[in-house]
Amino acid sequence: MLSTVISLKDVSKKYIMGGDTVFYALKNVNLEIKEGEYAAIVGPSGSGKSTLMHIIGLLDKPTDGKVIIGNKDISSLDDDATSTLRSEFVGFVFQQFNLLNKLTIKENILLPIGYARKKFDYNPEERAEYLMERFGILDKKDSFPNKISGGQQQRVAIARSLIMKPKLILADEPTGNLDTKTGNEIMELFGELNKEGITILVVTHEPDIAERTRRQIKIKDGEVVK
């Protein structure tokens, strides 16, 4: 039986919008992501995708309900413990790449290692070299992000997301800034990684991107719909 990577139980996120008006970005969401899944969270703008992504990525906490990781309710964790868990649990891939132009490609990939609060059972430098070779960017390791193509920048971002060997890769609109051909290449790369057992969750508003995954989680007006 596959283990559960993350579980959301009756999760809601509400905001007070002037006076006593309550706005629910999420309403009673129940969701499980299993080990080895390749899934997409899909829905129109304003549907609650970003809020759900922030909660799954431990960037935010729900107003109500529970987020469970490894039988641990994260609401019981303080900010430092949450930050440590996030760095080890999830690797992020963003639409804007979020690379630092003052750092080389290799330095960008190794950046999460510098914030880690654990000892590694592998050599991060060797893993960075392996990931760069795997994604065809080893010859760019001493280049800077603004000197390489968008597709190469996204490969750097994916390598960075994998450097800590996280339980989950969370990709937010990963093809949004890429042309169709390059976007297809990135989705093919995600598919290859998933076949190797890596759990991947893609957040997108594009149905054709969502259909490249093996499970579509549709969200509308803050609720997960069948």
GUNUZA-331641 format. One record per residue (C-alpha): residue number from 1; residue in three letters; x, y, z. Coordinates in Angstrom, 3 decimals, always signed. Layout:
N
<atom><num>NUM</num><residu>ALA</residu><c1>X</c1><c2>Y</c2><c3>Z</c3></atom>
...
end
This chain:
226
<atom><num>1</num><residu>MET</residu><c1>+0.000</c1><c2>+0.000</c2><c3>+0.000</c3></atom>
<atom><num>2</num><residu>LEU</residu><c1>+1.331</c1><c2>+3.446</c2><c3>-0.943</c3></atom>
<atom><num>3</num><residu>SER</residu><c1>+1.974</c1><c2>+5.792</c2><c3>+1.944</c3></atom>
<atom><num>4</num><residu>THR</residu><c1>+0.334</c1><c2>+9.217</c2><c3>+2.149</c3></atom>
<atom><num>5</num><residu>VAL</residu><c1>+2.705</c1><c2>+12.119</c2><c3>+1.518</c3></atom>
<atom><num>6</num><residu>ILE</residu><c1>+0.318</c1><c2>+14.808</c2><c3>+2.779</c3></atom>
<atom><num>7</num><residu>SER</residu><c1>-3.278</c1><c2>+14.796</c2><c3>+3.971</c3></atom>
<atom><num>8</num><residu>LEU</residu><c1>-5.680</c1><c2>+17.729</c2><c3>+4.280</c3></atom>
<atom><num>9</num><residu>LYS</residu><c1>-8.699</c1><c2>+17.180</c2><c3>+6.532</c3></atom>
<atom><num>10</num><residu>ASP</residu><c1>-11.602</c1><c2>+19.661</c2><c3>+6.475</c3></atom>
<atom><num>11</num><residu>VAL</residu><c1>-9.209</c1><c2>+22.477</c2><c3>+5.602</c3></atom>
<atom><num>12</num><residu>SER</residu><c1>-10.606</c1><c2>+25.987</c2><c3>+5.280</c3></atom>
<atom><num>13</num><residu>LYS</residu><c1>-8.918</c1><c2>+29.342</c2><c3>+4.847</c3></atom>
<atom><num>14</num><residu>LYS</residu><c1>-10.953</c1><c2>+32.451</c2><c3>+5.543</c3></atom>
<atom><num>15</num><residu>TYR</residu><c1>-10.258</c1><c2>+36.159</c2><c3>+5.493</c3></atom>
<atom><num>16</num><residu>ILE</residu><c1>-12.122</c1><c2>+39.073</c2><c3>+7.031</c3></atom>
<atom><num>17</num><residu>MET</residu><c1>-12.835</c1><c2>+41.519</c2><c3>+4.211</c3></atom>
<atom><num>18</num><residu>GLY</residu><c1>-13.814</c1><c2>+44.789</c2><c3>+5.863</c3></atom>
<atom><num>19</num><residu>GLY</residu><c1>-16.149</c1><c2>+44.773</c2><c3>+8.815</c3></atom>
<atom><num>20</num><residu>ASP</residu><c1>-17.589</c1><c2>+41.334</c2><c3>+9.449</c3></atom>
<atom><num>21</num><residu>THR</residu><c1>-17.579</c1><c2>+40.089</c2><c3>+5.848</c3></atom>
<atom><num>22</num><residu>VAL</residu><c1>-15.934</c1><c2>+36.669</c2><c3>+5.658</c3></atom>
<atom><num>23</num><residu>PHE</residu><c1>-14.328</c1><c2>+35.423</c2><c3>+2.442</c3></atom>
<atom><num>24</num><residu>TYR</residu><c1>-13.454</c1><c2>+31.735</c2><c3>+2.147</c3></atom>
<atom><num>25</num><residu>ALA</residu><c1>-10.481</c1><c2>+31.080</c2><c3>-0.123</c3></atom>
<atom><num>26</num><residu>LEU</residu><c1>-10.845</c1><c2>+27.360</c2><c3>+0.740</c3></atom>
<atom><num>27</num><residu>LYS</residu><c1>-13.870</c1><c2>+25.565</c2><c3>+2.183</c3></atom>
<atom><num>28</num><residu>ASN</residu><c1>-13.701</c1><c2>+22.160</c2><c3>+3.890</c3></atom>
<atom><num>29</num><residu>VAL</residu><c1>-11.094</c1><c2>+20.668</c2><c3>+1.563</c3></atom>
<atom><num>30</num><residu>ASN</residu><c1>-10.300</c1><c2>+16.978</c2><c3>+2.064</c3></atom>
<atom><num>31</num><residu>LEU</residu><c1>-7.384</c1><c2>+15.757</c2><c3>-0.009</c3></atom>
<atom><num>32</num><residu>GLU</residu><c1>-4.663</c1><c2>+13.129</c2><c3>+0.064</c3></atom>
<atom><num>33</num><residu>ILE</residu><c1>-1.532</c1><c2>+12.985</c2><c3>-2.053</c3></atom>
<atom><num>34</num><residu>LYS</residu><c1>+0.001</c1><c2>+9.512</c2><c3>-2.158</c3></atom>
<atom><num>35</num><residu>GLU</residu><c1>+3.631</c1><c2>+8.585</c2><c3>-2.618</c3></atom>
<atom><num>36</num><residu>GLY</residu><c1>+4.534</c1><c2>+8.416</c2><c3>-6.314</c3></atom>
<atom><num>37</num><residu>GLU</residu><c1>+1.493</c1><c2>+10.353</c2><c3>-7.550</c3></atom>
<atom><num>38</num><residu>TYR</residu><c1>+1.630</c1><c2>+12.673</c2><c3>-10.538</c3></atom>
<atom><num>39</num><residu>ALA</residu><c1>-1.316</c1><c2>+15.010</c2><c3>-10.106</c3></atom>
<atom><num>40</num><residu>ALA</residu><c1>-2.525</c1><c2>+18.466</c2><c3>-11.102</c3></atom>
<atom><num>41</num><residu>ILE</residu><c1>-4.532</c1><c2>+21.027</c2><c3>-9.182</c3></atom>
<atom><num>42</num><residu>VAL</residu><c1>-6.568</c1><c2>+22.738</c2><c3>-11.871</c3></atom>
<atom><num>43</num><residu>GLY</residu><c1>-9.073</c1><c2>+25.547</c2><c3>-11.839</c3></atom>
<atom><num>44</num><residu>PRO</residu><c1>-9.720</c1><c2>+29.083</c2><c3>-13.103</c3></atom>
<atom><num>45</num><residu>SER</residu><c1>-8.138</c1><c2>+32.218</c2><c3>-11.685</c3></atom>
<atom><num>46</num><residu>GLY</residu><c1>-9.542</c1><c2>+32.953</c2><c3>-8.228</c3></atom>
<atom><num>47</num><residu>SER</residu><c1>-10.652</c1><c2>+29.378</c2><c3>-7.625</c3></atom>
<atom><num>48</num><residu>GLY</residu><c1>-8.353</c1><c2>+28.840</c2><c3>-4.637</c3></atom>
<atom><num>49</num><residu>LYS</residu><c1>-5.453</c1><c2>+27.092</c2><c3>-6.392</c3></atom>
<atom><num>50</num><residu>SER</residu><c1>-2.790</c1><c2>+29.408</c2><c3>-5.005</c3></atom>
<atom><num>51</num><residu>THR</residu><c1>-4.139</c1><c2>+29.217</c2><c3>-1.467</c3></atom>
<atom><num>52</num><residu>LEU</residu><c1>-4.238</c1><c2>+25.429</c2><c3>-1.662</c3></atom>
<atom><num>53</num><residu>MET</residu><c1>-0.692</c1><c2>+25.380</c2><c3>-3.038</c3></atom>
<atom><num>54</num><residu>HIS</residu><c1>+0.547</c1><c2>+27.592</c2><c3>-0.198</c3></atom>
<atom><num>55</num><residu>ILE</residu><c1>-0.992</c1><c2>+25.296</c2><c3>+2.388</c3></atom>
<atom><num>56</num><residu>ILE</residu><c1>+0.304</c1><c2>+22.086</c2><c3>+0.773</c3></atom>
<atom><num>57</num><residu>GLY</residu><c1>+3.734</c1><c2>+23.733</c2><c3>+0.443</c3></atom>
<atom><num>58</num><residu>LEU</residu><c1>+3.676</c1><c2>+24.751</c2><c3>+4.138</c3></atom>
<atom><num>59</num><residu>LEU</residu><c1>+3.906</c1><c2>+28.407</c2><c3>+3.184</c3></atom>
<atom><num>60</num><residu>ASP</residu><c1>+0.639</c1><c2>+29.087</c2><c3>+5.002</c3></atom>
<atom><num>61</num><residu>LYS</residu><c1>-1.570</c1><c2>+27.398</c2><c3>+7.586</c3></atom>
<atom><num>62</num><residu>PRO</residu><c1>-5.326</c1><c2>+26.845</c2><c3>+7.376</c3></atom>
<atom><num>63</num><residu>THR</residu><c1>-7.819</c1><c2>+28.763</c2><c3>+9.491</c3></atom>
<atom><num>64</num><residu>ASP</residu><c1>-9.623</c1><c2>+25.509</c2><c3>+10.230</c3></atom>
<atom><num>65</num><residu>GLY</residu><c1>-8.897</c1><c2>+21.829</c2><c3>+9.677</c3></atom>
<atom><num>66</num><residu>LYS</residu><c1>-5.695</c1><c2>+19.806</c2><c3>+9.767</c3></atom>
<atom><num>67</num><residu>VAL</residu><c1>-2.671</c1><c2>+19.316</c2><c3>+7.532</c3></atom>
<atom><num>68</num><residu>ILE</residu><c1>-1.006</c1><c2>+16.000</c2><c3>+8.300</c3></atom>
<atom><num>69</num><residu>ILE</residu><c1>+2.514</c1><c2>+15.019</c2><c3>+7.246</c3></atom>
<atom><num>70</num><residu>GLY</residu><c1>+3.887</c1><c2>+11.727</c2><c3>+8.538</c3></atom>
<atom><num>71</num><residu>ASN</residu><c1>+1.171</c1><c2>+11.484</c2><c3>+11.213</c3></atom>
<atom><num>72</num><residu>LYS</residu><c1>+2.144</c1><c2>+14.980</c2><c3>+12.382</c3></atom>
<atom><num>73</num><residu>ASP</residu><c1>-0.384</c1><c2>+17.818</c2><c3>+12.520</c3></atom>
<atom><num>74</num><residu>ILE</residu><c1>+1.633</c1><c2>+20.826</c2><c3>+11.364</c3></atom>
<atom><num>75</num><residu>SER</residu><c1>-0.586</c1><c2>+23.252</c2><c3>+13.318</c3></atom>
<atom><num>76</num><residu>SER</residu><c1>+1.337</c1><c2>+22.137</c2><c3>+16.393</c3></atom>
<atom><num>77</num><residu>LEU</residu><c1>+4.655</c1><c2>+23.348</c2><c3>+14.923</c3></atom>
<atom><num>78</num><residu>ASP</residu><c1>+6.153</c1><c2>+26.784</c2><c3>+15.504</c3></atom>
<atom><num>79</num><residu>ASP</residu><c1>+7.522</c1><c2>+28.861</c2><c3>+12.628</c3></atom>
<atom><num>80</num><residu>ASP</residu><c1>+11.086</c1><c2>+27.518</c2><c3>+12.905</c3></atom>
<atom><num>81</num><residu>ALA</residu><c1>+9.937</c1><c2>+23.886</c2><c3>+12.966</c3></atom>
<atom><num>82</num><residu>THR</residu><c1>+7.584</c1><c2>+24.515</c2><c3>+10.042</c3></atom>
<atom><num>83</num><residu>SER</residu><c1>+10.391</c1><c2>+26.142</c2><c3>+8.052</c3></atom>
<atom><num>84</num><residu>THR</residu><c1>+12.699</c1><c2>+23.195</c2><c3>+8.715</c3></atom>
<atom><num>85</num><residu>LEU</residu><c1>+10.019</c1><c2>+20.686</c2><c3>+7.719</c3></atom>
<atom><num>86</num><residu>ARG</residu><c1>+9.208</c1><c2>+22.654</c2><c3>+4.570</c3></atom>
<atom><num>87</num><residu>SER</residu><c1>+12.848</c1><c2>+22.684</c2><c3>+3.425</c3></atom>
<atom><num>88</num><residu>GLU</residu><c1>+13.044</c1><c2>+18.906</c2><c3>+3.782</c3></atom>
<atom><num>89</num><residu>PHE</residu><c1>+9.519</c1><c2>+18.001</c2><c3>+2.654</c3></atom>
<atom><num>90</num><residu>VAL</residu><c1>+8.847</c1><c2>+19.998</c2><c3>-0.499</c3></atom>
<atom><num>91</num><residu>GLY</residu><c1>+10.810</c1><c2>+21.276</c2><c3>-3.490</c3></atom>
<atom><num>92</num><residu>PHE</residu><c1>+9.305</c1><c2>+24.233</c2><c3>-5.361</c3></atom>
<atom><num>93</num><residu>VAL</residu><c1>+9.286</c1><c2>+25.016</c2><c3>-9.082</c3></atom>
<atom><num>94</num><residu>PHE</residu><c1>+7.826</c1><c2>+28.418</c2><c3>-9.972</c3></atom>
<atom><num>95</num><residu>GLN</residu><c1>+6.524</c1><c2>+30.035</c2><c3>-13.153</c3></atom>
<atom><num>96</num><residu>GLN</residu><c1>+9.043</c1><c2>+32.883</c2><c3>-12.763</c3></atom>
<atom><num>97</num><residu>PHE</residu><c1>+11.933</c1><c2>+30.428</c2><c3>-12.091</c3></atom>
<atom><num>98</num><residu>ASN</residu><c1>+12.993</c1><c2>+32.494</c2><c3>-9.022</c3></atom>
<atom><num>99</num><residu>LEU</residu><c1>+16.707</c1><c2>+32.140</c2><c3>-9.724</c3></atom>
<atom><num>100</num><residu>LEU</residu><c1>+19.274</c1><c2>+34.600</c2><c3>-8.385</c3></atom>
<atom><num>101</num><residu>ASN</residu><c1>+21.170</c1><c2>+36.317</c2><c3>-11.197</c3></atom>
<atom><num>102</num><residu>LYS</residu><c1>+24.168</c1><c2>+37.033</c2><c3>-8.960</c3></atom>
<atom><num>103</num><residu>LEU</residu><c1>+24.720</c1><c2>+33.306</c2><c3>-8.435</c3></atom>
<atom><num>104</num><residu>THR</residu><c1>+25.935</c1><c2>+30.775</c2><c3>-10.981</c3></atom>
<atom><num>105</num><residu>ILE</residu><c1>+23.726</c1><c2>+27.894</c2><c3>-12.120</c3></atom>
<atom><num>106</num><residu>LYS</residu><c1>+25.481</c1><c2>+25.502</c2><c3>-9.753</c3></atom>
<atom><num>107</num><residu>GLU</residu><c1>+25.234</c1><c2>+27.959</c2><c3>-6.861</c3></atom>
<atom><num>108</num><residu>ASN</residu><c1>+21.500</c1><c2>+28.410</c2><c3>-7.493</c3></atom>
<atom><num>109</num><residu>ILE</residu><c1>+20.968</c1><c2>+24.652</c2><c3>-7.397</c3></atom>
<atom><num>110</num><residu>LEU</residu><c1>+22.904</c1><c2>+24.344</c2><c3>-4.145</c3></atom>
<atom><num>111</num><residu>LEU</residu><c1>+21.164</c1><c2>+27.313</c2><c3>-2.502</c3></atom>
<atom><num>112</num><residu>PRO</residu><c1>+18.687</c1><c2>+25.262</c2><c3>-0.381</c3></atom>
<atom><num>113</num><residu>ILE</residu><c1>+21.611</c1><c2>+23.328</c2><c3>+1.125</c3></atom>
<atom><num>114</num><residu>GLY</residu><c1>+22.881</c1><c2>+26.516</c2><c3>+2.758</c3></atom>
<atom><num>115</num><residu>TYR</residu><c1>+19.638</c1><c2>+26.901</c2><c3>+4.715</c3></atom>
<atom><num>116</num><residu>ALA</residu><c1>+19.397</c1><c2>+23.262</c2><c3>+5.781</c3></atom>
<atom><num>117</num><residu>ARG</residu><c1>+19.577</c1><c2>+22.306</c2><c3>+9.439</c3></atom>
<atom><num>118</num><residu>LYS</residu><c1>+20.521</c1><c2>+18.671</c2><c3>+9.001</c3></atom>
<atom><num>119</num><residu>LYS</residu><c1>+23.434</c1><c2>+16.490</c2><c3>+8.075</c3></atom>
<atom><num>120</num><residu>PHE</residu><c1>+23.315</c1><c2>+14.911</c2><c3>+4.655</c3></atom>
<atom><num>121</num><residu>ASP</residu><c1>+23.880</c1><c2>+11.248</c2><c3>+3.877</c3></atom>
<atom><num>122</num><residu>TYR</residu><c1>+25.107</c1><c2>+12.287</c2><c3>+0.407</c3></atom>
<atom><num>123</num><residu>ASN</residu><c1>+27.480</c1><c2>+14.835</c2><c3>-1.066</c3></atom>
<atom><num>124</num><residu>PRO</residu><c1>+25.407</c1><c2>+17.873</c2><c3>-2.197</c3></atom>
<atom><num>125</num><residu>GLU</residu><c1>+28.077</c1><c2>+18.990</c2><c3>-4.663</c3></atom>
<atom><num>126</num><residu>GLU</residu><c1>+28.082</c1><c2>+15.580</c2><c3>-6.344</c3></atom>
<atom><num>127</num><residu>ARG</residu><c1>+24.280</c1><c2>+15.546</c2><c3>-6.426</c3></atom>
<atom><num>128</num><residu>ALA</residu><c1>+24.237</c1><c2>+18.992</c2><c3>-8.043</c3></atom>
<atom><num>129</num><residu>GLU</residu><c1>+26.653</c1><c2>+17.775</c2><c3>-10.713</c3></atom>
<atom><num>130</num><residu>TYR</residu><c1>+24.508</c1><c2>+14.684</c2><c3>-11.296</c3></atom>
<atom><num>131</num><residu>LEU</residu><c1>+21.312</c1><c2>+16.754</c2><c3>-11.645</c3></atom>
<atom><num>132</num><residu>MET</residu><c1>+22.942</c1><c2>+19.209</c2><c3>-14.031</c3></atom>
<atom><num>133</num><residu>GLU</residu><c1>+24.208</c1><c2>+16.378</c2><c3>-16.203</c3></atom>
<atom><num>134</num><residu>ARG</residu><c1>+20.833</c1><c2>+14.647</c2><c3>-16.049</c3></atom>
<atom><num>135</num><residu>PHE</residu><c1>+19.009</c1><c2>+17.787</c2><c3>-17.227</c3></atom>
<atom><num>136</num><residu>GLY</residu><c1>+21.534</c1><c2>+18.748</c2><c3>-19.897</c3></atom>
<atom><num>137</num><residu>ILE</residu><c1>+22.815</c1><c2>+21.908</c2><c3>-18.225</c3></atom>
<atom><num>138</num><residu>LEU</residu><c1>+26.192</c1><c2>+20.754</c2><c3>-16.889</c3></atom>
<atom><num>139</num><residu>ASP</residu><c1>+28.016</c1><c2>+22.898</c2><c3>-19.442</c3></atom>
<atom><num>140</num><residu>LYS</residu><c1>+26.164</c1><c2>+25.936</c2><c3>-18.028</c3></atom>
<atom><num>141</num><residu>LYS</residu><c1>+27.147</c1><c2>+25.374</c2><c3>-14.371</c3></atom>
<atom><num>142</num><residu>ASP</residu><c1>+29.374</c1><c2>+28.482</c2><c3>-14.246</c3></atom>
<atom><num>143</num><residu>SER</residu><c1>+26.960</c1><c2>+30.643</c2><c3>-16.252</c3></atom>
<atom><num>144</num><residu>PHE</residu><c1>+24.423</c1><c2>+33.016</c2><c3>-14.738</c3></atom>
<atom><num>145</num><residu>PRO</residu><c1>+20.616</c1><c2>+32.643</c2><c3>-15.093</c3></atom>
<atom><num>146</num><residu>ASN</residu><c1>+20.193</c1><c2>+35.746</c2><c3>-17.276</c3></atom>
<atom><num>147</num><residu>LYS</residu><c1>+22.641</c1><c2>+34.255</c2><c3>-19.780</c3></atom>
<atom><num>148</num><residu>ILE</residu><c1>+20.654</c1><c2>+31.059</c2><c3>-20.496</c3></atom>
<atom><num>149</num><residu>SER</residu><c1>+17.268</c1><c2>+30.337</c2><c3>-22.105</c3></atom>
<atom><num>150</num><residu>GLY</residu><c1>+13.938</c1><c2>+30.119</c2><c3>-20.276</c3></atom>
<atom><num>151</num><residu>GLY</residu><c1>+13.794</c1><c2>+26.369</c2><c3>-20.746</c3></atom>
<atom><num>152</num><residu>GLN</residu><c1>+17.288</c1><c2>+26.001</c2><c3>-19.296</c3></atom>
<atom><num>153</num><residu>GLN</residu><c1>+16.335</c1><c2>+28.247</c2><c3>-16.375</c3></atom>
<atom><num>154</num><residu>GLN</residu><c1>+13.364</c1><c2>+26.010</c2><c3>-15.599</c3></atom>
<atom><num>155</num><residu>ARG</residu><c1>+15.622</c1><c2>+22.956</c2><c3>-15.682</c3></atom>
<atom><num>156</num><residu>VAL</residu><c1>+17.859</c1><c2>+24.717</c2><c3>-13.171</c3></atom>
<atom><num>157</num><residu>ALA</residu><c1>+14.802</c1><c2>+25.369</c2><c3>-11.007</c3></atom>
<atom><num>158</num><residu>ILE</residu><c1>+13.795</c1><c2>+21.702</c2><c3>-11.191</c3></atom>
<atom><num>159</num><residu>ALA</residu><c1>+17.330</c1><c2>+20.627</c2><c3>-10.260</c3></atom>
<atom><num>160</num><residu>ARG</residu><c1>+17.231</c1><c2>+23.036</c2><c3>-7.314</c3></atom>
<atom><num>161</num><residu>SER</residu><c1>+13.901</c1><c2>+21.566</c2><c3>-6.207</c3></atom>
<atom><num>162</num><residu>LEU</residu><c1>+15.453</c1><c2>+18.088</c2><c3>-6.141</c3></atom>
<atom><num>163</num><residu>ILE</residu><c1>+18.731</c1><c2>+18.888</c2><c3>-4.388</c3></atom>
<atom><num>164</num><residu>MET</residu><c1>+17.317</c1><c2>+18.153</c2><c3>-0.896</c3></atom>
<atom><num>165</num><residu>LYS</residu><c1>+15.632</c1><c2>+14.895</c2><c3>-2.015</c3></atom>
<atom><num>166</num><residu>PRO</residu><c1>+12.165</c1><c2>+16.126</c2><c3>-0.945</c3></atom>
<atom><num>167</num><residu>LYS</residu><c1>+9.053</c1><c2>+13.986</c2><c3>-0.554</c3></atom>
<atom><num>168</num><residu>LEU</residu><c1>+7.084</c1><c2>+16.220</c2><c3>-2.928</c3></atom>
<atom><num>169</num><residu>ILE</residu><c1>+7.780</c1><c2>+18.474</c2><c3>-5.910</c3></atom>
<atom><num>170</num><residu>LEU</residu><c1>+5.257</c1><c2>+21.321</c2><c3>-6.095</c3></atom>
<atom><num>171</num><residu>ALA</residu><c1>+5.267</c1><c2>+23.074</c2><c3>-9.481</c3></atom>
<atom><num>172</num><residu>ASP</residu><c1>+3.300</c1><c2>+26.310</c2><c3>-9.806</c3></atom>
<atom><num>173</num><residu>GLU</residu><c1>+2.390</c1><c2>+27.038</c2><c3>-13.459</c3></atom>
<atom><num>174</num><residu>PRO</residu><c1>+5.787</c1><c2>+25.601</c2><c3>-14.521</c3></atom>
<atom><num>175</num><residu>THR</residu><c1>+5.174</c1><c2>+26.167</c2><c3>-18.238</c3></atom>
<atom><num>176</num><residu>GLY</residu><c1>+3.574</c1><c2>+29.609</c2><c3>-17.924</c3></atom>
<atom><num>177</num><residu>ASN</residu><c1>+6.625</c1><c2>+31.546</c2><c3>-19.160</c3></atom>
<atom><num>178</num><residu>LEU</residu><c1>+7.688</c1><c2>+29.050</c2><c3>-21.797</c3></atom>
<atom><num>179</num><residu>ASP</residu><c1>+6.789</c1><c2>+28.531</c2><c3>-25.444</c3></atom>
<atom><num>180</num><residu>THR</residu><c1>+4.739</c1><c2>+25.455</c2><c3>-26.317</c3></atom>
<atom><num>181</num><residu>LYS</residu><c1>+7.695</c1><c2>+23.308</c2><c3>-27.427</c3></atom>
<atom><num>182</num><residu>THR</residu><c1>+9.772</c1><c2>+24.093</c2><c3>-24.347</c3></atom>
<atom><num>183</num><residu>GLY</residu><c1>+6.735</c1><c2>+23.670</c2><c3>-22.097</c3></atom>
<atom><num>184</num><residu>ASN</residu><c1>+6.162</c1><c2>+20.204</c2><c3>-23.537</c3></atom>
<atom><num>185</num><residu>GLU</residu><c1>+9.798</c1><c2>+19.328</c2><c3>-22.851</c3></atom>
<atom><num>186</num><residu>ILE</residu><c1>+9.433</c1><c2>+20.388</c2><c3>-19.221</c3></atom>
<atom><num>187</num><residu>MET</residu><c1>+6.252</c1><c2>+18.329</c2><c3>-18.811</c3></atom>
<atom><num>188</num><residu>GLU</residu><c1>+8.014</c1><c2>+15.332</c2><c3>-20.371</c3></atom>
<atom><num>189</num><residu>LEU</residu><c1>+10.785</c1><c2>+15.800</c2><c3>-17.829</c3></atom>
<atom><num>190</num><residu>PHE</residu><c1>+8.258</c1><c2>+15.779</c2><c3>-14.990</c3></atom>
<atom><num>191</num><residu>GLY</residu><c1>+6.775</c1><c2>+12.598</c2><c3>-16.444</c3></atom>
<atom><num>192</num><residu>GLU</residu><c1>+10.189</c1><c2>+10.923</c2><c3>-16.488</c3></atom>
<atom><num>193</num><residu>LEU</residu><c1>+10.883</c1><c2>+11.960</c2><c3>-12.893</c3></atom>
<atom><num>194</num><residu>ASN</residu><c1>+7.516</c1><c2>+10.617</c2><c3>-11.785</c3></atom>
<atom><num>195</num><residu>LYS</residu><c1>+8.202</c1><c2>+7.253</c2><c3>-13.439</c3></atom>
<atom><num>196</num><residu>GLU</residu><c1>+11.265</c1><c2>+7.088</c2><c3>-11.199</c3></atom>
<atom><num>197</num><residu>GLY</residu><c1>+8.987</c1><c2>+7.367</c2><c3>-8.170</c3></atom>
<atom><num>198</num><residu>ILE</residu><c1>+9.077</c1><c2>+11.097</c2><c3>-7.443</c3></atom>
<atom><num>199</num><residu>THR</residu><c1>+5.779</c1><c2>+12.571</c2><c3>-6.252</c3></atom>
<atom><num>200</num><residu>ILE</residu><c1>+4.837</c1><c2>+15.610</c2><c3>-8.342</c3></atom>
<atom><num>201</num><residu>LEU</residu><c1>+1.955</c1><c2>+18.052</c2><c3>-7.955</c3></atom>
<atom><num>202</num><residu>VAL</residu><c1>+1.431</c1><c2>+20.622</c2><c3>-10.723</c3></atom>
<atom><num>203</num><residu>VAL</residu><c1>-0.719</c1><c2>+23.707</c2><c3>-10.161</c3></atom>
<atom><num>204</num><residu>THR</residu><c1>-2.164</c1><c2>+25.019</c2><c3>-13.428</c3></atom>
<atom><num>205</num><residu>HIS</residu><c1>-5.131</c1><c2>+26.746</c2><c3>-15.033</c3></atom>
<atom><num>206</num><residu>GLU</residu><c1>-4.399</c1><c2>+25.060</c2><c3>-18.371</c3></atom>
<atom><num>207</num><residu>PRO</residu><c1>-6.453</c1><c2>+21.881</c2><c3>-19.000</c3></atom>
<atom><num>208</num><residu>ASP</residu><c1>-3.977</c1><c2>+20.535</c2><c3>-21.569</c3></atom>
<atom><num>209</num><residu>ILE</residu><c1>-1.149</c1><c2>+20.735</c2><c3>-19.011</c3></atom>
<atom><num>210</num><residu>ALA</residu><c1>-3.312</c1><c2>+19.070</c2><c3>-16.356</c3></atom>
<atom><num>211</num><residu>GLU</residu><c1>-4.136</c1><c2>+16.238</c2><c3>-18.752</c3></atom>
<atom><num>212</num><residu>ARG</residu><c1>-0.435</c1><c2>+15.369</c2><c3>-18.963</c3></atom>
<atom><num>213</num><residu>THR</residu><c1>-0.642</c1><c2>+14.194</c2><c3>-15.338</c3></atom>
<atom><num>214</num><residu>ARG</residu><c1>-2.310</c1><c2>+11.003</c2><c3>-14.082</c3></atom>
<atom><num>215</num><residu>ARG</residu><c1>-4.810</c1><c2>+12.656</c2><c3>-11.726</c3></atom>
<atom><num>216</num><residu>GLN</residu><c1>-6.644</c1><c2>+15.964</c2><c3>-11.954</c3></atom>
<atom><num>217</num><residu>ILE</residu><c1>-7.824</c1><c2>+17.662</c2><c3>-8.761</c3></atom>
<atom><num>218</num><residu>LYS</residu><c1>-10.360</c1><c2>+20.280</c2><c3>-9.781</c3></atom>
<atom><num>219</num><residu>ILE</residu><c1>-11.025</c1><c2>+23.263</c2><c3>-7.543</c3></atom>
<atom><num>220</num><residu>LYS</residu><c1>-13.819</c1><c2>+25.803</c2><c3>-7.904</c3></atom>
<atom><num>221</num><residu>ASP</residu><c1>-14.836</c1><c2>+28.587</c2><c3>-5.528</c3></atom>
<atom><num>222</num><residu>GLY</residu><c1>-12.515</c1><c2>+27.224</c2><c3>-2.858</c3></atom>
<atom><num>223</num><residu>GLU</residu><c1>-13.861</c1><c2>+23.669</c2><c3>-2.974</c3></atom>
<atom><num>224</num><residu>VAL</residu><c1>-12.470</c1><c2>+20.500</c2><c3>-4.492</c3></atom>
<atom><num>225</num><residu>VAL</residu><c1>-15.046</c1><c2>+19.215</c2><c3>-6.979</c3></atom>
<atom><num>226</num><residu>LYS</residu><c1>-15.309</c1><c2>+15.816</c2><c3>-8.614</c3></atom>
end
